[in-house]
Amino acid sequence: MQPITLALAKGRTIKGTIQLLHKAGYNFTDLQENSRKLVFFDSKQEVQLIFVKAVDVPTYVEKGAADLGIVGKDNILESAKDVYEMLDLKEGKCKFVIAGKESATLNKNRLVVASKYPYIANSHFQKKGIQVETIKLNGSVELAPLIGMADVIVDIVETGRTLKENGLIVLEELDEISTRLITNKASFATKTTRIETFIRNLQQALEG
């Protein structure tokens, strides 16, 4: 029987994810921490593990190149891909927030917003009827309000230390972020038993 394919991204949550898979009975014995290899199989040949960029995990799953994916909720929301979200793995917990200077206000007809997540930022403010100009940045987002490039930022925070050190405050909390298990809709229909078994094993590992 062909193994199910799981897309993962290397990053700060990968160690915990691999440990969870091991606890759930999926052992990738040839997986080395610094390996450049991108495809691995578990010892029972039930799961094929592929490593991709975090932002690409939802795309691989939506297109059916992977049956399942483990990725942060931030990437799921920003990608807006048509996938099923099956399980919260509770790794990498943080929050989506709107932040800015203490003098910043959200009660304006038009805002300039800097973010690594322009889709999420636009969607949030559109729902509130606020017109926004979104500036896509890939790093050091906190700098934008400090130099007058943006009114506020939309970003993920874990402890809030970076905001505090740069004189910014949280103006509004938007969503809780953590790693999630997602699945391709067609795969879930055609490989239901195997995918449900995989989910159940992960669930038991989380609870145990």
NORCORTA-V86053 format. One record per backbone hydrogen bond with DSSP energy under -1.0 kcal/mol. NH is the residue of the N-H (numbers start at 1). CO is the residue of the C=O. If there is no record, write none. Layout:
BEGIN
nh=[NH	NH]
co=[CO	CO]
END
This chain:
BEGIN
nh=[4	6	7	8	14	17	18	19	20	21	22	23	24	25	26	31	35	40	42	43	45	48	49	50	51	52	56	60	61	62	63	65	66	67	68	69	70	71	73	76	77	78	79	80	83	84	86	87	89	94	95	96	97	98	99	100	104	108	111	113	114	115	121	122	123	124	125	126	127	129	130	131	133	135	137	143	144	147	149	150	151	152	153	154	155	157	164	165	167	168	169	171	172	174	175	177	179	180	181	182	183	184	188	189	190	191	195	196	197	198	199	200	201	202	203	204	205	206	207	208]
co=[46	48	68	50	11	13	14	15	16	17	18	19	20	22	21	28	32	49	47	27	42	4	40	6	38	8	53	56	57	58	59	60	60	5	5	182	7	180	178	72	73	74	75	76	81	183	181	181	179	177	157	175	155	172	153	169	101	106	131	133	152	135	117	118	119	120	121	122	123	126	125	109	111	113	115	140	141	143	144	144	112	112	99	114	97	95	160	161	164	163	100	98	98	96	96	94	91	71	87	69	84	67	184	185	186	187	191	192	193	194	195	196	197	198	199	200	201	202	203	204]
END
